[in-house]
Amino acid sequence: MIERLLGSTFPGSTELLAQLRHAAVEGGCGCGCATINLSVDQSSATPAPVISPAPVSADISDGDTYAGVVLLVDGGFLSCLEVYSIGEPVRDLPPPHAITPRPVR
């Protein structure tokens, strides 16, 4: 999912994509949704020159539920794949090809 989001071209997307090999999942949300917190080994990765702490997002079509994902960045490093919804929490992410990333411009 993160690779799909970073497949969009926006300021910092190349650096964020390179950070994935140095990233680890640090946990998730207590509500049971599919949100994951990320930690990047900052000694091995270059910070990204992003223009927003939420540089890319995408909607998730899931029947009657409005939902989406937002990739969050802190200090130029990947920090979270936030999954949000109105209604029931999204517990499983759709396949990456089912979303269309929307970078912040």
Secondary structure, 3 states (H helix, E strand, C coil): CHHHHHCCCCCCHHHHHHHHHHEEEEEECCCCCCCEEEEECCCCCCCCCCCCCCCEEEEEEECCEEEEEEEEEECCEEEEEEEEEECCCCCCCCCHHHCCCEECC
